[in-house]
Each structure stands twice: as structure tokens, then as C-alpha cells.
């Protein structure tokens, strides 16, 4: 099968160029003009931009364990409808994915049901160092370390274990950084003041900027001492930016991620949205949000992701301590970033670098993340002259809600192409499950 994407504006490797794109089978055969094989499907993309499909390096698709919140099938379908063609799924399932056998089970589920390409993190605990030593790029994209409050038994707080983990892991370490003792002390202070009726507005004070910095600085110091390949997830404060060097990702051993909600929302939004935007680490001040935006532009922040983490509406309607943290975003992350492009915050090449190029570089993903001849044809086609509105009936998340409901975006996703096939067009996701296991090269 061959397909010609004609007259599109390709956003790739720092440039925007108008060029045709010939796809042969799963891969990009040619960029630019030339002869077209007989029988080729020709699609005119005049006026549209063609981006590499997004690689979301942090999602929680909830399978196994919480099918009412989401499954690999449901959430990967939503991802495709948002231009996200590949995802890296976190291990805090039920039970947690802290063994290679559990990872194999998740891969088997994804092979049957995923609409998007997939990879999985192995979770770290205080007891599974042998599993971490065995984990290779053939099986996992990285090791997820909770260096702060977590669910289940996945908090790694033993200093000797952390030291050995950082020194001996064979794949990148992705760290959630918040200081647990500081959070517990803050929770106690607010309980003494409010009892069980702590207001949601207290969330960024309980999971404070100081708690984030204490943990992230500890992780960076440990990585420098051991030489570990460290990726610090979901920065939420301006102060943390001082821990990371500006510049291109190439050659960095310590990198940073920000999530779209920390670039979009800020502390005053709790008044309207309440626990719908409760997440860990917490959404903080407008000054923090603006600093994170600058961190992206300055290349102190290397990756933009979602931390997609759906919960049911019933759960989100509970009181502060009972309402779980996390929000669904994978269907709308590209639209959010394109809106920020419209506002002059990010260039299109910057968006592509942080959501496609750099995740591919960081995790050594084979053949994806770029528009290059010979690479897999994973693409998102967007129209910046159109609008789209987030409505309840447009949502594909299993949880059925979004904190963005009612938002109008000044862009529209026209098409998602996955492994050379049209996976989304005209508001409809293809019934074919086209997702493939991502391949990771050893670093």
C-alpha cells in the first residue's frame, strides 16, 4: 500500500517546509517530489501542518486493575484521537507492575488491544532490586521510581536501595520527586485546622514547592554521583528549573519533563475546577506556570507529556483526602499546546521537539519520533485555521469527563497516521488496532 500526503507543511527537526510525503507500507519512503506509484492514494493536505505523532512518555492507562477508570484499549483510542501515536505506561497498576512477568502480561494485553504504539516502565520498590538489574531495553523503556508519596508499596525511601538502583539500572530512571515526610507533616497541620474538610485550594500547600525541590534536588545529586541516566518527571515549580542545564538534549545525562496541565492551569483554577485538577505534584502558582513555560523555551525542560491519569467522576467528587489525584488529558494535549502556540508561547518546532523528537532520543526509540525517510509513518495532521470544542460527547476517555469541557481550541486534528495507516480521520478512530510494541536501543 502506498499513500501520498501532498502539499502539507512538515514540521520537523527545527524547520517548517512544504513538501509531499510518500508512504510505502509502514514507513516514509520519500520526502519531496518524484514519481508516484500506480494505485497510490493521494491526500491533499494544502493548508495543514504535518507533525511527527506525539510520544507521550508518561501515562497511566489503568490496566490491569481499574477498568472503570480506563484500559489500554480505551485510553489508547483516545490518544489516537489526539494525535498521540505512542505511549509509555506507568507501573502503578493493581497489582503494581514491579516484576518482569507483570510487564510481559501488560505487553500481551497491549498486543491484543492497543490502538497506539506502546512501551512500559518497570516499577521500583525497596525489595525488587534484582528485577531492576535484569531489566533491559528489550523489555522496558525505563524504571519508574517514586521518591515521594505513592500508591501501594512503590515508595522507594531506603537510601541504600536508591543508591544501588541509580548505580545499577541499565535503562533510564524516571523519578517522581516529592518529599513524603514534608507532605505528611503538612497534611497533619491542615487536618488540625480543618479536620476532614480540608479545602482543595490547600493542595499546592500540602504538596508544596519545598517538598518538590527537596526531592528533585536529592535525585539530581544522586544521579550526578552515580552517573545514572535520570529523567525527572512532571516539574511543577519554577525553583526546580535551576537543577537542570539549558541546551539540547544530546549528551545530557539528567533531563526534565513538564506536563501540559502544569503549563495550562494555575492555583486560582481550583476555585472552579476543584478536585478535577487535583494531581501529584500539585498545580501551583501562575508564577510557577509561567516559569515552566520559560523552561521549555530555554531547553531546561526537555519533554512535554500528560501524566494522563483518569478517575471516575464519583471519585473526583469526594472530599479532599478521599478524592484521588490525576486527570485525563491524552486526547487533548496537542490541542492545548497548539493553543499556546497561537498565544505566542511555543513555536511549532518547539512543540514537536518536546513531544516527539526528544522522547524518541531520551528512550532510544527505534525508527520513530521524526519525519525521516525510512522511519515509521507515525504522523499527526493539524489544521490551525479551524476550531474544535471539547464537549462531553466528544470524549473517548473511559472515565467520561475532562477538566477542559467547554474549551474551544483554535485548531483541529484532521488525521492521525500510525504505522503507515490512517488511524483517525474526520472525527472517527479506525476500528483497526494498529498499535505495535516500541523498540528501544540499549544506551
C-alpha positions as CSV (number, residue, x, y, z in Angstrom):
1,X,0.0,0.0,0.0
2,X,1.3,3.5,-0.9
3,X,-0.1,6.9,0.2
4,X,0.9,10.4,-0.9
5,X,0.4,13.2,1.5
6,X,0.5,16.2,-0.8
7,X,1.2,19.9,-0.1
8,X,1.5,19.6,3.6
9,X,3.7,21.8,5.8
10,X,6.1,19.4,7.5
11,X,7.2,20.5,11.0
12,X,10.4,18.5,11.7
13,X,13.9,19.0,13.2
14,X,13.6,22.7,13.7
15,X,12.1,23.6,10.3
16,X,8.8,24.0,8.6
17,X,8.8,23.1,4.9
18,X,6.1,22.4,2.3
19,X,6.7,19.0,0.8
20,X,5.0,15.9,-0.3
21,X,5.3,12.8,1.8
22,X,5.2,9.3,0.2
23,X,4.4,6.4,2.5
24,X,5.1,2.9,1.4
25,X,3.7,0.3,3.7
26,X,4.5,1.2,7.3
27,X,7.3,3.7,6.5
28,X,8.1,7.0,5.0
29,X,9.5,6.2,1.6
30,X,10.3,9.7,0.3
31,X,10.1,13.4,1.4
32,X,9.6,15.7,-1.6
33,X,8.6,15.3,-5.3
34,X,9.1,12.4,-7.6
35,X,7.2,9.7,-9.4
36,X,4.2,8.2,-7.7
37,X,3.4,4.5,-8.0
38,X,0.2,3.5,-9.7
39,X,-2.6,3.0,-7.3
40,X,-1.3,5.4,-4.7
41,X,-3.9,7.0,-2.5
42,X,-3.3,10.8,-2.8
43,X,-4.5,13.1,0.0
44,X,-4.2,16.8,-0.5
45,X,-3.2,18.5,2.8
46,X,-3.0,22.1,1.5
47,X,-3.1,24.5,4.4
48,X,-2.4,21.8,7.0
49,X,0.7,21.0,9.1
50,X,2.2,17.5,9.4
51,X,3.8,16.7,12.7
52,X,5.5,13.5,13.9
53,X,3.0,11.7,16.0
54,X,3.3,12.6,19.7
55,X,5.2,10.2,22.0
56,X,3.7,10.6,25.5
57,X,6.3,9.4,27.9
58,X,4.0,9.3,31.0
59,X,0.5,7.8,31.0
60,X,-1.5,5.7,33.5
61,X,-3.9,3.6,31.3
62,X,-5.1,1.8,34.4
63,X,-4.8,-1.8,33.1
64,X,-4.7,-4.1,34.8
65,X,-6.7,-3.2,37.9
66,X,-9.1,-0.4,37.3
67,X,-11.3,-1.0,34.2
68,X,-13.9,1.6,35.3
69,X,-11.2,4.3,35.0
70,X,-9.6,3.1,31.8
71,X,-8.0,0.3,29.9
72,X,-5.2,0.1,27.4
73,X,-7.8,-0.2,24.7
74,X,-10.0,2.8,25.7
75,X,-7.2,5.2,26.5
76,X,-5.0,4.4,23.5
77,X,-8.1,5.0,21.4
78,X,-8.4,8.5,23.0
79,X,-4.7,9.0,22.4
80,X,-5.0,8.4,18.6
81,X,-7.9,10.9,18.5
82,X,-5.4,13.4,20.0
83,X,-2.5,12.8,17.7
84,X,-0.6,10.7,20.2
85,X,0.8,7.7,18.3
86,X,3.0,6.2,21.1
87,X,2.8,6.0,24.8
88,X,4.9,4.8,27.7
89,X,2.7,3.4,30.5
90,X,3.5,3.7,34.2
91,X,3.6,0.7,36.6
92,X,1.3,1.7,39.5
93,X,-1.4,-0.7,38.4
94,X,-3.3,-3.1,40.7
95,X,-1.2,-5.1,41.3
96,X,1.8,-2.9,40.6
97,X,4.0,-3.8,37.7
98,X,7.2,-4.4,39.7
99,X,8.2,-7.7,38.1
100,X,9.2,-8.5,34.5
101,X,6.5,-11.1,34.5
102,X,3.9,-8.4,35.1
103,X,5.4,-6.3,32.3
104,X,5.1,-9.3,30.0
105,X,1.4,-9.5,30.9
106,X,0.8,-5.8,30.1
107,X,2.6,-6.2,26.8
108,X,0.4,-9.1,25.9
109,X,-2.7,-7.1,26.7
110,X,-1.4,-4.2,24.6
111,X,-0.6,-6.6,21.7
112,X,-4.3,-7.6,21.6
113,X,-6.0,-4.3,22.3
114,X,-3.9,-1.2,21.8
115,X,-4.8,1.4,19.1
116,X,-1.4,3.1,19.6
117,X,2.3,2.0,19.9
118,X,3.3,1.1,23.4
119,X,6.1,0.7,25.9
120,X,6.1,0.1,29.7
121,X,8.1,1.1,32.8
122,X,9.1,-1.4,35.5
123,X,8.2,0.0,38.9
124,X,10.8,0.2,41.6
125,X,10.3,-0.9,45.3
126,X,12.6,-1.3,48.3
127,X,12.6,-5.0,47.5
128,X,12.9,-5.6,43.8
129,X,16.5,-4.6,43.0
130,X,17.2,-8.0,41.4
131,X,14.3,-7.4,38.9
132,X,15.7,-3.9,38.1
133,X,19.2,-5.3,37.5
134,X,17.7,-7.8,35.0
135,X,15.5,-5.2,33.2
136,X,16.8,-4.3,29.7
137,X,15.7,-2.2,26.8
138,X,14.3,-5.3,25.2
139,X,11.6,-5.4,27.8
140,X,11.1,-2.0,29.4
141,X,11.5,1.7,28.4
142,X,12.7,2.6,31.9
143,X,12.5,2.2,35.7
144,X,9.8,4.3,37.5
145,X,11.0,5.4,40.9
146,X,8.6,7.1,43.3
147,X,10.9,9.2,45.5
148,X,7.9,10.6,47.2
149,X,4.4,9.6,48.3
150,X,2.9,6.8,46.2
151,X,0.3,4.2,46.0
152,X,0.8,0.6,47.2
153,X,4.4,-0.4,48.0
154,X,6.1,1.6,45.4
155,X,7.7,4.3,47.5
156,X,11.4,3.8,47.4
157,X,12.8,5.6,50.6
158,X,15.7,3.3,51.6
159,X,18.9,5.3,50.9
160,X,21.0,2.2,50.3
161,X,18.4,0.8,47.8
162,X,18.2,4.1,46.0
163,X,22.0,4.3,45.7
164,X,22.3,0.8,44.2
165,X,19.3,1.4,42.0
166,X,20.8,4.6,40.5
167,X,24.2,2.9,40.1
168,X,23.0,-0.4,38.5
169,X,19.9,0.3,36.4
170,X,20.5,-0.5,32.7
171,X,17.7,1.7,31.3
172,X,16.7,5.3,32.1
173,X,15.4,6.1,35.6
174,X,12.2,8.2,35.6
175,X,11.6,9.8,39.0
176,X,8.5,11.2,40.7
177,X,10.0,13.7,43.1
178,X,8.1,14.8,46.3
179,X,9.3,14.6,49.8
180,X,7.0,12.3,51.8
181,X,7.8,13.4,55.4
182,X,7.2,17.1,54.4
183,X,3.9,16.2,52.8
184,X,2.7,14.1,55.8
185,X,3.6,16.9,58.2
186,X,1.6,19.4,56.0
187,X,-1.4,17.1,55.9
188,X,-1.3,16.9,59.7
189,X,-1.2,20.7,60.0
190,X,-4.2,21.1,57.8
191,X,-6.1,18.2,59.5
192,X,-5.6,20.0,62.8
193,X,-7.1,23.2,61.3
194,X,-9.9,21.8,59.1
195,X,-10.5,18.2,60.2
196,X,-11.6,16.1,57.2
197,X,-12.9,19.1,55.3
198,X,-9.6,20.4,54.0
199,X,-10.3,22.7,51.0
200,X,-8.9,21.6,47.7
201,X,-7.1,25.0,47.5
202,X,-4.7,23.7,50.1
203,X,-3.4,21.0,47.8
204,X,-0.4,23.1,46.5
205,X,0.5,24.0,50.1
206,X,0.3,20.4,51.3
207,X,2.3,19.1,48.3
208,X,4.4,22.2,48.4
209,X,7.1,23.7,46.2
210,X,9.6,23.0,49.0
211,X,8.6,19.3,49.1
212,X,9.2,19.1,45.3
213,X,12.5,20.8,45.4
214,X,13.8,18.8,48.4
215,X,13.2,15.5,46.5
216,X,14.2,16.6,43.0
217,X,17.4,18.1,44.2
218,X,18.2,14.8,46.0
219,X,17.5,12.8,42.9
220,X,19.7,15.1,40.8
221,X,22.6,14.9,43.3
222,X,22.3,11.1,43.4
223,X,22.4,10.9,39.6
224,X,25.4,13.1,39.4
225,X,27.2,11.0,42.0
226,X,26.4,7.6,40.4
227,X,26.3,8.6,36.7
228,X,22.8,7.4,36.3
229,X,20.6,8.3,33.4
230,X,17.9,10.3,35.2
231,X,14.6,11.8,33.9
232,X,12.7,13.9,36.4
233,X,9.0,13.7,35.7
234,X,6.4,16.5,35.8
235,X,8.2,19.5,37.2
236,X,5.7,21.8,38.8
237,X,7.8,24.7,40.3
238,X,10.0,27.5,38.9
239,X,12.6,26.8,41.5
240,X,13.3,23.3,40.3
241,X,14.5,24.7,37.0
242,X,17.8,25.7,38.5
243,X,18.6,22.0,38.8
244,X,18.7,21.4,35.1
245,X,21.1,22.6,32.4
246,X,19.8,24.5,29.4
247,X,20.5,23.3,25.9
248,X,19.8,20.4,23.5
249,X,19.1,17.0,24.9
250,X,22.0,15.4,23.2
251,X,24.7,14.5,25.7
252,X,22.5,15.2,28.8
253,X,22.5,12.5,31.5
254,X,19.9,14.4,33.5
255,X,16.7,15.5,31.8
256,X,13.4,17.0,32.9
257,X,9.7,16.7,31.9
258,X,6.7,19.0,32.3
259,X,3.1,18.1,31.8
260,X,0.6,20.0,29.9
261,X,-1.6,20.7,32.9
262,X,1.2,22.4,34.7
263,X,1.7,24.6,31.6
264,X,-2.1,25.4,31.4
265,X,-3.7,25.6,34.8
266,X,-2.7,27.6,37.9
267,X,-3.6,27.8,41.5
268,X,-6.7,30.0,41.1
269,X,-8.3,27.4,38.9
270,X,-9.1,25.2,41.9
271,X,-11.9,27.6,42.8
272,X,-13.8,26.5,39.6
273,X,-12.5,23.0,38.9
274,X,-11.8,21.7,42.4
275,X,-10.5,18.1,42.6
276,X,-10.9,17.7,38.8
277,X,-7.4,19.3,38.6
278,X,-6.1,17.6,41.8
279,X,-2.9,15.9,40.7
280,X,0.6,15.0,42.2
281,X,2.6,17.1,42.1
282,X,0.1,19.8,42.6
283,X,-0.7,22.6,40.1
284,X,0.9,25.6,41.7
285,X,1.0,29.4,41.2
286,X,0.7,31.4,38.0
287,X,4.4,32.4,38.5
288,X,5.4,28.7,38.6
289,X,3.4,28.0,35.4
290,X,5.0,30.9,33.6
291,X,8.4,29.8,34.8
292,X,7.8,26.3,33.4
293,X,6.8,27.8,30.1
294,X,10.1,29.7,30.0
295,X,11.9,26.5,31.0
296,X,10.5,24.8,27.9
297,X,11.7,27.6,25.6
298,X,15.1,27.7,27.3
299,X,15.6,24.0,26.9
300,X,15.9,23.3,30.6
301,X,12.8,21.2,30.2
302,X,13.3,18.5,27.5
303,X,10.0,16.7,27.3
304,X,6.3,17.6,27.4
305,X,3.9,14.8,28.4
306,X,0.5,14.4,30.0
307,X,0.7,12.1,33.1
308,X,-2.8,11.0,31.8
309,X,-4.4,9.5,34.9
310,X,-8.2,9.0,34.7
311,X,-10.5,8.6,37.7
312,X,-14.3,8.3,37.8
313,X,-16.4,11.4,38.4
314,X,-17.8,9.9,41.6
315,X,-14.2,9.6,43.0
316,X,-13.4,13.1,42.0
317,X,-16.5,14.4,43.8
318,X,-15.3,13.2,47.2
319,X,-13.7,15.3,50.0
320,X,-10.1,16.4,49.7
321,X,-8.3,13.4,51.3
322,X,-10.6,10.9,49.5
323,X,-10.5,12.4,46.0
324,X,-7.7,10.7,44.1
325,X,-5.1,12.7,42.2
326,X,-4.8,12.6,38.4
327,X,-6.7,13.9,35.3
328,X,-7.4,12.7,31.8
329,X,-5.5,14.6,29.1
330,X,-4.1,12.4,26.4
331,X,-6.9,13.2,23.9
332,X,-6.2,17.0,24.2
333,X,-2.5,17.6,24.9
334,X,-1.7,18.5,21.3
335,X,-4.7,20.9,21.1
336,X,-3.6,22.5,24.4
337,X,0.0,23.1,23.0
338,X,-1.3,24.4,19.7
339,X,-3.4,26.9,21.6
340,X,-0.3,28.0,23.4
341,X,1.4,28.3,20.1
342,X,-1.4,30.6,19.0
343,X,-0.8,32.7,22.1
344,X,2.9,33.0,21.1
345,X,4.3,30.8,23.9
346,X,5.7,28.0,21.9
347,X,6.8,27.6,18.2
348,X,5.6,24.6,16.3
349,X,9.2,23.2,16.1
350,X,9.5,23.5,19.9
351,X,6.3,21.6,20.3
352,X,7.5,18.9,18.0
353,X,10.9,18.7,19.7
354,X,9.4,18.3,23.2
355,X,6.6,15.9,22.3
356,X,8.2,13.7,19.6
357,X,11.9,14.2,18.9
358,X,13.2,14.3,22.5
359,X,11.1,11.4,23.8
360,X,12.5,9.3,21.0
361,X,16.0,10.4,21.7
362,X,15.7,10.0,25.5
363,X,14.4,6.5,25.4
364,X,16.3,5.4,22.2
365,X,13.1,4.6,20.4
366,X,13.9,2.9,17.1
367,X,12.5,4.5,13.9
368,X,10.0,6.9,15.4
369,X,9.6,10.5,16.6
370,X,10.8,12.2,13.4
371,X,9.7,12.7,9.8
372,X,12.6,10.9,8.1
373,X,12.8,8.6,5.1
374,X,12.9,5.0,6.3
375,X,11.2,5.9,9.6
376,X,7.7,4.6,10.6
377,X,4.9,6.8,9.3
378,X,3.5,8.0,12.6
379,X,2.0,11.4,11.9
380,X,-0.5,14.0,13.1
381,X,-2.1,16.3,10.6
382,X,-3.5,19.5,12.1
383,X,-5.4,22.5,10.7
384,X,-4.6,25.8,12.5
385,X,-7.3,27.6,10.6
386,X,-10.1,25.5,12.2
387,X,-11.7,25.3,15.6
388,X,-12.7,22.4,17.8
389,X,-14.6,22.3,21.1
390,X,-14.4,19.9,24.0
391,X,-17.8,18.5,24.7
392,X,-18.9,15.6,26.8
393,X,-20.0,13.6,23.8
394,X,-16.6,14.1,22.0
395,X,-14.6,12.5,24.9
396,X,-13.2,9.0,24.3
397,X,-11.8,8.6,27.9
398,X,-13.4,5.6,29.7
399,X,-14.0,8.0,32.7
400,X,-16.2,10.2,30.5
401,X,-15.2,13.6,31.7
402,X,-12.5,16.3,31.2
403,X,-11.4,19.4,33.1
404,X,-11.4,21.1,29.6
405,X,-15.1,20.6,28.8
406,X,-16.4,23.8,27.2
407,X,-13.0,24.9,25.9
408,X,-12.7,25.9,22.3
409,X,-9.4,25.3,20.6
410,X,-8.3,27.3,17.6
411,X,-7.0,24.1,15.8
412,X,-8.4,20.8,14.7
413,X,-6.7,17.4,14.3
414,X,-7.6,16.3,10.8
415,X,-5.8,12.9,10.7
416,X,-3.6,10.6,12.6
417,X,-1.5,8.1,10.7
418,X,0.0,5.1,12.6
419,X,2.5,2.7,11.0
420,X,1.5,3.9,7.6
421,X,-2.3,3.5,8.0
422,X,-5.0,6.1,8.7
423,X,-5.9,5.6,12.3
424,X,-8.1,8.7,12.7
425,X,-9.8,10.9,10.2
426,X,-12.9,13.2,10.2
427,X,-13.6,12.7,13.9
428,X,-13.5,8.9,13.7
429,X,-10.9,6.4,15.0
430,X,-10.3,3.4,12.8
431,X,-11.7,0.1,14.1
432,X,-8.3,-1.4,13.4
433,X,-6.0,-1.8,16.4
434,X,-2.8,-0.7,14.7
435,X,-0.5,-0.3,17.8
436,X,2.9,-2.0,17.8
437,X,5.4,-2.6,20.6
438,X,8.0,0.1,20.6
439,X,11.6,-1.0,20.2
440,X,14.3,0.6,22.4
441,X,18.0,0.5,21.7
442,X,20.3,0.0,24.7
443,X,22.2,3.2,25.6
